[in-house]
């Protein structure tokens, strides 16, 4: 059974985009980042996690996606579906369709289960920024004191100017830079889905998650960014997705890294996907002498990718530890065993 876990943020967040772009933030916190963060904070709490197999192979998670009020959004799948707005709403329809990135859970189910390749969506259910298709218009509207309706967005983005100060003794000048921070509106935030092998690992992960909320996720945690409170969805037993499995394909709800055998089994002519490069610096290392090192890089399949395969897809985790002649170097795990839906 899937467990749905909400992150209610008490401070702004910045999620890196995989490049040196601080002035733009991702909205999604990827599954491999969340799993690595959980492992880093939980390793000192649970000695059995020193066996990385115990941790990585005992549960799967999705990436962290937005929620608003009682609506939970999932990435638009890369399926051949025509979104139809109705006969009187064809103006700029192609542009509107292209902009949609997230579907409310029930809309997502209808989208995946659609058999005729066309799905009708009311343009009135699309948020003002064009990114979300909602189930209920009230999710992004609010009545004012005089009865007027105000359209809402689920988050706002704010670019802040900062200054990078050189180290003591360094004659370089201070360098200004800009960082984009996301502020979630009231009753909005991120959530993710998890599937645990047993109650013990679930309890341990939830303890690590609460500690992670106090430490923060994303960039600039040392100045109070990315702090959150953990909440579970009250009716989580009903969250299991109602998907008809008939196409022999797998839909990724996180970042997926196949094994060689799995990669060879994928029919790429019948699949649709996007890739993302995962790597970067060892900035999260507890050893300051290692923070300048670049991790090895891997490419993963992004959220919403649809892969047709002749065998069961599970994925693998990979050590991105750089080649470095230092006995203090440590493994850097990236887990590509995300939640996959059979469709």
Backbone torsions as a table, in degrees:
resi	resn	phi	psi	omega
1	UNK	NA	138.4	179.3
2	UNK	-77.3	139.3	174.0
3	UNK	-108.7	128.5	180.0
4	UNK	-103.2	126.7	-172.6
5	UNK	-125.3	123.8	-177.9
6	UNK	-96.3	142.9	173.5
7	UNK	-114.8	109.4	179.1
8	UNK	-98.5	111.9	-170.8
9	UNK	-82.8	137.2	177.3
10	UNK	-106.7	3.4	178.9
11	UNK	-152.3	163.7	178.9
12	UNK	-67.7	163.7	-179.3
13	UNK	-133.4	154.1	169.5
14	UNK	-134.8	123.0	176.9
15	UNK	-111.6	123.7	-178.1
16	UNK	-63.1	151.1	-177.5
17	UNK	-99.8	11.3	178.4
18	UNK	86.9	-1.0	176.3
19	UNK	-131.8	176.5	-179.9
20	UNK	-81.5	65.0	-177.4
21	UNK	-126.0	83.7	178.8
22	UNK	-75.7	-21.4	-176.5
23	UNK	-80.3	1.6	175.6
24	UNK	-137.7	135.8	-178.3
25	UNK	-116.7	144.8	169.1
26	UNK	-70.0	154.8	172.5
27	UNK	-91.5	-30.3	-177.7
28	UNK	-94.6	138.8	171.4
29	UNK	-100.3	115.3	-168.5
30	UNK	-70.6	153.3	-175.2
31	UNK	-60.0	-39.1	-178.2
32	UNK	-68.8	-34.0	176.9
33	UNK	-67.3	-43.3	179.4
34	UNK	-63.3	-41.8	-177.8
35	UNK	-69.0	-37.7	177.1
36	UNK	-65.5	-40.4	179.8
37	UNK	-65.2	-41.9	177.5
38	UNK	-61.9	-41.3	-179.2
39	UNK	-64.6	-40.9	-177.1
40	UNK	-64.5	-42.2	-178.0
41	UNK	-81.8	-27.2	-175.8
42	UNK	-87.5	-14.0	-175.5
43	UNK	-62.8	-34.3	179.8
44	UNK	-80.8	-14.1	-177.7
45	UNK	-92.0	-33.3	-173.3
46	UNK	-128.0	106.9	-174.5
47	UNK	-63.2	-28.9	-178.6
48	UNK	-67.9	-16.6	178.3
49	UNK	-72.9	-10.7	175.3
50	UNK	-62.5	-24.3	167.4
51	UNK	-85.2	98.3	-172.0
52	UNK	-59.5	-24.2	178.4
53	UNK	-63.4	-38.8	179.4
54	UNK	-57.6	-40.5	-178.5
55	UNK	-77.6	-57.1	-169.9
56	UNK	-68.6	-34.1	-173.5
57	UNK	-92.2	-2.0	-172.9
58	UNK	-101.3	-2.9	173.8
59	UNK	-161.5	156.8	178.6
60	UNK	-127.1	147.5	178.1
61	UNK	-133.8	160.6	170.1
62	UNK	-90.5	174.1	167.9
63	UNK	-70.4	168.6	179.7
64	UNK	-89.9	116.7	-176.1
65	UNK	-111.1	161.9	-178.1
66	UNK	-71.8	150.5	166.9
67	UNK	-131.3	156.6	176.3
68	UNK	-144.8	121.0	-175.3
69	UNK	54.9	-119.9	-179.1
70	UNK	-105.9	21.2	177.7
71	UNK	-110.5	136.3	-175.8
72	UNK	-122.1	129.1	-170.5
73	UNK	-106.7	146.7	179.2
74	UNK	-127.0	156.2	-176.7
75	UNK	-67.7	142.5	177.4
76	UNK	-63.5	120.7	-177.3
77	UNK	-69.5	151.3	177.8
78	UNK	-86.8	65.6	177.2
79	UNK	-110.8	153.9	179.3
80	UNK	-78.6	88.4	179.0
81	UNK	-129.9	136.0	173.8
82	UNK	-95.3	121.8	175.6
83	UNK	-87.5	123.9	-173.7
84	UNK	-114.9	126.7	-177.0
85	UNK	-96.3	-2.5	-176.5
86	UNK	105.8	159.8	-172.8
87	UNK	-63.2	-29.6	-175.7
88	UNK	-99.4	15.8	-176.5
89	UNK	-132.3	42.7	-176.9
90	UNK	-91.1	-10.6	-179.7
91	UNK	-65.6	126.1	179.3
92	UNK	55.4	24.8	-177.8
93	UNK	-60.7	-42.8	-177.9
94	UNK	-61.1	-40.1	179.2
95	UNK	-67.1	-40.1	179.5
96	UNK	-64.8	-42.7	-179.8
97	UNK	-63.3	-42.9	-177.3
98	UNK	-62.1	-30.8	-175.2
99	UNK	-79.7	-21.5	-176.5
100	UNK	-65.7	127.2	-179.2
101	UNK	-118.3	-27.4	-173.4
102	UNK	-132.3	141.2	179.6
103	UNK	-120.7	136.1	174.4
104	UNK	-59.8	151.1	-170.8
105	UNK	-47.6	-50.6	-178.0
106	UNK	-68.5	-34.6	176.1
107	UNK	-67.3	-39.2	176.7
108	UNK	-59.7	-45.2	179.3
109	UNK	-61.9	-44.0	178.4
110	UNK	-63.2	-38.3	-179.1
111	UNK	-63.3	-46.4	-178.1
112	UNK	-70.7	-41.3	-175.5
113	UNK	-80.4	-6.2	-178.1
114	UNK	-57.0	131.1	-176.8
115	UNK	-103.4	-20.1	-177.0
116	UNK	-101.3	5.1	175.4
117	UNK	79.4	5.6	-178.9
118	UNK	-137.3	134.7	-179.7
119	UNK	-130.8	133.2	-179.2
120	UNK	-89.8	125.8	177.7
121	UNK	-129.5	131.8	177.6
122	UNK	-75.5	127.6	177.5
123	UNK	-62.4	-19.3	178.1
124	UNK	-69.2	-14.9	-179.1
125	UNK	-96.9	5.7	178.5
126	UNK	-94.3	132.5	-177.5
127	UNK	-65.5	159.2	-177.5
128	UNK	-55.8	-31.3	179.2
129	UNK	-81.9	-5.1	176.2
130	UNK	79.7	2.0	-173.0
131	UNK	-87.6	-28.3	-169.3
132	UNK	-120.6	139.0	168.1
133	UNK	-104.8	119.8	-175.9
134	UNK	-99.0	168.4	174.9
135	UNK	-87.8	-33.0	-175.1
136	UNK	-135.4	131.6	-179.4
137	UNK	-62.9	-27.4	-179.4
138	UNK	-64.0	-16.2	179.1
139	UNK	-64.3	-31.0	-179.6
140	UNK	-121.9	25.6	173.7
141	UNK	-129.0	154.8	178.7
142	UNK	-144.9	138.6	178.5
143	UNK	-87.9	133.0	177.7
144	UNK	-82.2	-177.8	-178.0
145	UNK	-63.4	-28.2	-178.1
146	UNK	-99.6	11.6	177.3
147	UNK	88.9	-2.9	179.6
148	UNK	-75.1	150.8	-179.2
149	UNK	-97.3	135.2	177.3
150	UNK	-115.3	132.4	177.2
151	UNK	-84.5	136.5	-175.8
152	UNK	-114.8	154.2	166.5
153	UNK	-109.5	157.2	-175.3
154	UNK	-82.4	-17.2	179.9
155	UNK	-155.8	162.2	173.7
156	UNK	-131.0	151.0	-177.0
157	UNK	-111.6	135.9	-178.2
158	UNK	-136.0	124.1	179.6
159	UNK	-92.9	125.3	-177.3
160	UNK	-113.2	135.7	176.5
161	UNK	-85.7	133.4	179.2
162	UNK	-130.0	170.0	179.2
163	UNK	-129.2	129.2	174.7
164	UNK	-89.7	114.4	-176.6
165	UNK	-94.6	128.8	-179.8
166	UNK	-65.9	156.5	178.8
167	UNK	-65.8	158.0	179.4
168	UNK	-59.3	129.7	-178.9
169	UNK	94.0	-13.4	177.8
170	UNK	-86.0	127.5	-175.9
171	UNK	-85.9	2.1	179.3
172	UNK	-67.8	153.4	179.8
173	UNK	-79.1	156.6	172.5
174	UNK	-64.7	141.1	-175.2
175	UNK	-118.5	122.0	176.3
176	UNK	-75.6	147.7	174.1
177	UNK	-148.7	168.2	-176.9
178	UNK	-121.8	140.8	178.5
179	UNK	-129.8	132.0	180.0
180	UNK	-91.1	125.8	179.9
181	UNK	-120.5	139.5	-179.5
182	UNK	-100.6	130.9	174.5
183	UNK	-112.2	121.4	177.3
184	UNK	-83.5	138.8	179.2
185	UNK	-74.9	172.9	-178.1
186	UNK	-58.8	136.2	-179.7
187	UNK	64.2	25.2	176.8
188	UNK	-128.9	156.0	178.6
189	UNK	174.3	-149.5	179.0
190	UNK	-121.4	156.5	174.7
191	UNK	-144.8	161.7	172.7
192	UNK	-142.3	161.4	179.0
193	UNK	-103.9	143.0	-179.6
194	UNK	-136.7	147.7	177.5
195	UNK	-131.8	114.2	-173.6
196	UNK	-104.8	147.8	177.6
197	UNK	-75.2	-33.4	-178.8
198	UNK	-154.0	169.1	-175.2
199	UNK	-68.0	-30.7	-177.2
200	UNK	-66.2	-48.1	-179.3
201	UNK	-66.6	-33.8	177.5
202	UNK	-62.4	-46.1	179.4
203	UNK	-61.8	-43.3	-179.7
204	UNK	-63.9	-44.1	-179.4
205	UNK	-64.1	-40.0	-180.0
206	UNK	-66.3	-36.9	175.8
207	UNK	-64.2	-44.2	178.6
208	UNK	-64.3	-36.7	-179.5
209	UNK	-65.3	-40.8	178.8
210	UNK	-64.3	-40.3	176.7
211	UNK	-65.8	-39.3	178.6
212	UNK	-61.8	-36.6	178.2
213	UNK	-62.0	-32.2	177.9
214	UNK	-76.6	-26.7	179.7
215	UNK	-89.0	-31.1	180.0
216	UNK	96.5	158.8	176.2
217	UNK	-127.1	160.3	-180.0
218	UNK	86.2	-163.0	-177.0
219	UNK	-84.8	151.4	175.5
220	UNK	65.0	38.1	176.4
221	UNK	-65.0	-27.6	-177.1
222	UNK	-69.4	-15.8	177.5
223	UNK	-111.2	20.7	171.2
224	UNK	93.1	11.5	177.9
225	UNK	-82.2	153.4	170.6
226	UNK	75.7	18.7	178.8
227	UNK	-80.2	140.9	-178.3
228	UNK	-149.0	161.9	174.4
229	UNK	-110.9	136.8	-177.6
230	UNK	-88.0	131.4	175.2
231	UNK	-134.3	141.9	173.7
232	UNK	-100.3	149.1	-179.1
233	UNK	-75.9	128.6	-172.0
234	UNK	-56.7	-42.3	-177.5
235	UNK	-103.8	42.9	-175.1
236	UNK	-61.6	-25.0	179.4
237	UNK	-65.6	-20.0	179.3
238	UNK	-95.7	4.2	-174.0
239	UNK	-80.9	-14.5	-178.5
240	UNK	-50.9	130.0	-174.7
241	UNK	-73.1	134.1	-179.5
242	UNK	-91.1	86.2	-176.2
243	UNK	-116.8	132.4	175.7
244	UNK	-84.8	118.5	-178.4
245	UNK	-92.5	98.9	-176.9
246	UNK	-141.6	-4.6	-174.8
247	UNK	-99.0	-8.5	-177.2
248	UNK	68.6	28.8	-178.7
249	UNK	-122.9	168.2	179.8
250	UNK	-126.3	131.3	-179.8
251	UNK	-106.4	122.7	-175.1
252	UNK	-85.2	128.3	174.2
253	UNK	-103.8	10.1	176.5
254	UNK	-153.3	-159.5	176.7
255	UNK	-91.4	125.6	-172.5
256	UNK	-114.1	130.5	178.1
257	UNK	-122.6	106.9	-176.4
258	UNK	-78.6	156.5	169.1
259	UNK	-74.4	171.2	178.9
260	UNK	-61.6	-41.2	179.7
261	UNK	-64.6	-42.7	179.3
262	UNK	-65.5	-41.1	179.0
263	UNK	-60.0	-41.9	-179.6
264	UNK	-67.5	-23.2	-177.1
265	UNK	-86.2	-11.2	-175.2
266	UNK	-80.1	130.1	174.6
267	UNK	-89.6	96.0	-173.3
268	UNK	-72.0	-21.0	175.8
269	UNK	-68.8	-25.4	-179.0
270	UNK	-107.2	14.5	-178.4
271	UNK	-117.5	165.2	176.4
272	UNK	-142.4	131.8	-171.6
273	UNK	-159.0	165.0	166.8
274	UNK	-128.2	149.0	178.9
275	UNK	-109.6	154.5	175.0
276	UNK	-136.6	138.4	179.3
277	UNK	-89.1	129.3	-179.6
278	UNK	-117.4	128.2	-178.5
279	UNK	-177.5	-122.8	177.8
280	UNK	92.0	-169.8	-177.1
281	UNK	-87.2	163.0	175.6
282	UNK	-83.7	49.6	-174.6
283	UNK	-65.8	-26.0	-178.4
284	UNK	-86.1	2.0	-178.2
285	UNK	-67.6	144.9	176.5
286	UNK	-76.6	-9.9	-179.9
287	UNK	-102.3	112.6	-176.0
288	UNK	-61.1	-25.6	-178.3
289	UNK	-74.2	-11.3	-179.0
290	UNK	-104.3	-7.8	-170.6
291	UNK	-67.3	-19.8	-179.0
292	UNK	-84.2	-7.3	-175.0
293	UNK	-80.0	143.9	174.9
294	UNK	-91.3	132.0	174.2
295	UNK	-71.2	159.3	168.8
296	UNK	-65.2	158.9	-176.8
297	UNK	-113.9	148.0	172.1
298	UNK	-135.7	155.2	173.4
299	UNK	-101.8	135.1	178.5
300	UNK	-123.7	156.4	173.3
301	UNK	-76.9	134.0	-175.8
302	UNK	-79.1	169.5	174.5
303	UNK	-58.4	138.8	179.4
304	UNK	90.3	-7.6	178.3
305	UNK	-65.9	141.8	179.4
306	UNK	-118.3	118.0	-174.1
307	UNK	-120.6	120.2	176.8
308	UNK	-90.8	124.3	-174.3
309	UNK	-139.2	153.7	-178.9
310	UNK	-89.3	-9.0	176.9
311	UNK	-129.8	169.3	177.2
312	UNK	-66.9	133.0	178.2
313	UNK	-98.3	130.4	178.1
314	UNK	-126.3	-33.3	-179.0
315	UNK	88.9	-176.6	-178.9
316	UNK	-149.9	165.4	171.0
317	UNK	-109.6	152.9	-171.0
318	UNK	-133.6	143.9	175.4
319	UNK	-92.2	115.8	-179.4
320	UNK	-96.2	20.9	179.5
321	UNK	-56.1	127.4	-179.7
322	UNK	-73.9	157.7	175.1
323	UNK	-75.0	109.4	-174.7
324	UNK	-150.5	129.7	-175.2
325	UNK	-82.2	72.3	-177.7
326	UNK	-148.5	126.5	-176.6
327	UNK	-69.3	-14.4	-179.1
328	UNK	-88.5	-3.1	178.1
329	UNK	-64.0	144.9	-176.0
330	UNK	-131.3	160.5	179.4
331	UNK	-62.7	148.5	176.1
332	UNK	-126.3	99.5	-173.4
333	UNK	-87.7	134.2	170.7
334	UNK	-122.2	122.1	-173.1
335	UNK	-101.0	118.8	176.7
336	UNK	-103.0	20.9	178.6
337	UNK	-97.2	64.7	-176.8
338	UNK	-81.3	178.0	173.4
339	UNK	-70.1	128.7	176.8
340	UNK	-121.6	134.6	176.6
341	UNK	-99.7	132.1	172.9
342	UNK	-80.1	124.4	-179.0
343	UNK	-128.5	NA	NA
